[in-house]
Amino acid sequence: MKGIITVLGKDKVGIIAKVCTYLAGHNLNILDISQTIIQDYFNMMMIVDISAPSKSFEEIVEDLQQVGEEIGVEIKLQHEDIFNIMHRI
Amino acid sequence: MISIVEVQETNKMIREMNLDVRTITMGISLMDCAHTDMRVFNQNVYDKITRSAEKLVKTGEDLERQFGVPIVNKRISVTPVSIAAGAVHTDTYVPVAEALDKAAKEVGVNFIGGFSALVQKGCTKGDRILIDSIPEALAVTERVCSSVNVGSSRSGINMDAVKLMGDIILQTAERTKERDSIGCAKLVVFCNAVEDNPFMAGAFHGVGERECVINVGVSGPGVIKRALEEVKGHDFETLCETIKRTAFKVTRVGQLVAQEASKRLGVPFGIIDLSLAPTPLIGDSIAEIFQVMGLEEAGAPGTTAALAILNDNVKKGGVMASSYVGGLSGAFIPVSEDHGMIQAVQRGALTLEKLEAMTCVCSVGLDMIAIPGSTSKETIAGIIADEAAIGMVNNKTTAVRVIPVIGKEVGEMVEFGGLLGYAPVMAVNPFDCSGFVNRGGRIPAPIHSFKN
């Protein structure tokens, strides 16, 4: 099972560090990262393995939201199924 | 592999274009609750609903978080009360409505549908008790929704019931006149009602359905509108193709939520209703889709054609996305719940007659229309008869949900609040139809009903 994390907000030092530290702490392995900065705006997508997290998916969604609020960016974790089902037949 | 473009597209649809799953509705059969004693029956009903739907709201909220897509309503529909409560020794079903209301509050759903009767061919004792109980039931409860099916393509139109419903709608309006006659917003009169419709106020759990089932209604006028903005000025083929592709994506989200909800609740998945249901929010409007298609306002010449295109292509895109499609499936054109429709009425572009014409090509009918409180019961019955005839002859569902607002006249505004929205009171044709509706009896089924 995979989850997709998207991070959107004004660029600053330490965004990736914060997100990765949280993921490492909850046994979520990062499988892929792509990231761009468009006119000072930080835009990142991560694919993470969510097969053995230390908390429930819903709790991690909330935690990440909170991490985002602390550093002033929007962090969203969604189950990969919603993207697969919308874009693949 | 999932690409960043696809992820961004999905999230843009959710964030900016109001993509959501409009409703998860759990259908629950009340057949096994039957009892002759009202108190025992009500207890059975309450127990069965609260037991079956115990985890419904929580599961909906979990799925919202898991997929990051809003699921706006969690609701329940039950076996038409006139059937389930048929054995009860009583002359009123108001206590049943109260039991339903209490159960709905207990499990946290915002509406419960099924205070209903199916009388297309005639009334049983239970049907008559139910219909007579509607005004009080809708006045003393908060979340109960009611519907009455008065006609079908197979059996014709029960004009006695149509006439009665004109009176019942006015009584309901009168009983809730302190709140702009809001009771009528929870009451629908159908022709060809469907058994698996997840949308209120017309939802009920049909007798052909299984014990318990999960039906999902998708939405997304905002998403379609934004997609059409990208192809402004292109020809009709491009227009149709764009609606189809977008409807496919929207429906897939509904399908995902439906399957997952069904798995988690241990309840079989029923159908996806491919409807576009607007909300009073700006940008989430069917009327705005017409504008993007090139009409100045909803109601302008071309509106019926535009609605036909929209409806057909939503279905074409949607049936590819889910094998079990049902319910009403088509664009809803309520007035009070659609910001663009309200504006069209205020500017004089949209009349009751134009709305009636539009219902020939959409799934629902005259929906959430405020009319003067001084409208006679015969006139309301005449409106119902017209709409039922459209459904009967065209083999489709049609409905009437009009709200005669007691004490208000044409042009005044009515505020229902929340998703029910607000609306200007619309003019009704003032000429009398009482000689017609007072005839009584039943309009025979049309010739093409004879298919065996």
HADDOCK unambig.tbl for C-alpha pairs under 7 A between the chains (distance, minus, plus):
assign (segid A and resid 45 and name CA) (segid B and resid 4 and name CA) 6.62 0.50 0.50
assign (segid A and resid 57 and name CA) (segid B and resid 66 and name CA) 6.78 0.50 0.50
assign (segid A and resid 58 and name CA) (segid B and resid 62 and name CA) 6.48 0.50 0.50
assign (segid A and resid 58 and name CA) (segid B and resid 65 and name CA) 5.92 0.50 0.50
assign (segid A and resid 58 and name CA) (segid B and resid 66 and name CA) 6.18 0.50 0.50
assign (segid A and resid 61 and name CA) (segid B and resid 65 and name CA) 6.78 0.50 0.50
assign (segid A and resid 78 and name CA) (segid B and resid 66 and name CA) 5.53 0.50 0.50
assign (segid A and resid 78 and name CA) (segid B and resid 67 and name CA) 4.76 0.50 0.50
assign (segid A and resid 78 and name CA) (segid B and resid 68 and name CA) 5.58 0.50 0.50
assign (segid A and resid 79 and name CA) (segid B and resid 66 and name CA) 5.70 0.50 0.50
assign (segid A and resid 79 and name CA) (segid B and resid 67 and name CA) 5.30 0.50 0.50
assign (segid A and resid 82 and name CA) (segid B and resid 67 and name CA) 6.06 0.50 0.50
assign (segid A and resid 82 and name CA) (segid B and resid 253 and name CA) 6.50 0.50 0.50
assign (segid A and resid 83 and name CA) (segid B and resid 6 and name CA) 6.97 0.50 0.50
assign (segid A and resid 83 and name CA) (segid B and resid 7 and name CA) 6.44 0.50 0.50
assign (segid A and resid 85 and name CA) (segid B and resid 252 and name CA) 6.03 0.50 0.50
assign (segid A and resid 86 and name CA) (segid B and resid 249 and name CA) 4.93 0.50 0.50
assign (segid A and resid 86 and name CA) (segid B and resid 252 and name CA) 5.65 0.50 0.50
assign (segid A and resid 86 and name CA) (segid B and resid 253 and name CA) 6.50 0.50 0.50
